[in-house]
């Protein structure tokens, strides 16, 4: 039996120790990168604006043995509460847990549970406080329920992408492609719109809503990740010193690296109808080539337009774009085989049309199972009872 008093969770800031934790978990999570490239990738991502408040912790025993590690990214958030006459915005903080990893020689002792419990003790007191909340994306099903987390999993939809241009759309949509670091005004608008919607809903049902404060920094983090991987797999020119470069220098240098397109928008008479933003992942094949997957980060349609119709159009225009890119031959922006969409960005009707038109598969179990724990027990009970709602539980807030 494992006794938590025998262990200590220590925040580490020493670069060598942080690299050690990532050399351990990178064996499982490095993907197409070498282990050293993965370690540097995590350093690079920590320079992004969205990751300014990242913390790395290590679980140790009384002998100082390094047993496991975990990361916590602290974000600004808002609680929307009905106070009897109006909706009050209460600024809080939230945490998102990542990098939960027990080192192989110490598995089977329940150390991950001990580590998460100890992290949550700190999160509820000194790090975030009792008014906040913490969430995570589990790769091991309902494991974190034993730490008090409630699963709110979101299924996936997979849309196949053809190697040749087979998709078309009968519309007079004005479509504009959106590039690297061009998303700030769109996410300022998105933030305004989702706050308007949340306030309207709280006024109607008086149920509290909670949400991280979404900004374009969230998508810029995803795109930095994709640019870094693409650079190492397909480019490696111009030379970049990833360890020494500042975030601003990385953005400038990586702007010339493909992929350059991360979204598109539809406009009518210069008015925005909606936009879609995505990121890229690559998987190596036996012949040395790579297959590519595009994951949708967010779909947004402006009020006054048919949400289902334009969500379907935005996804269709993305599919058309990728099938055209498959003909271009750029190694970083071809080989696309599917689009992954979190079903929270689509309605049942949209998914039915995607199935009928494009043989999409829906209801796919998400390997990143969302789970949340509100720090105040009475508020967490409200969540469990359906009296408190977690907003923006989607790919956008994934870590």
PyMOL commands that set and color helices and strands:
alter all, ss='L'
color gray80, all
select helices_A, chain A and resi 4-6+15-29+35-46+49-51+104-106+111-127+143-147+184-205+216-235+247-254+307-325+331-333+343-345+348-358+377-384+395-397
alter helices_A, ss='H'
color red, helices_A
select strands_A, chain A and resi 7-12+54-61+66-82+87-102+133-138+150-151+156-160+174-179+208-212+261-268+271-284+290-301+336-342+361-364+369-374+388-390
alter strands_A, ss='S'
color yellow, strands_A
deselect
rebuild
show_as cartoon
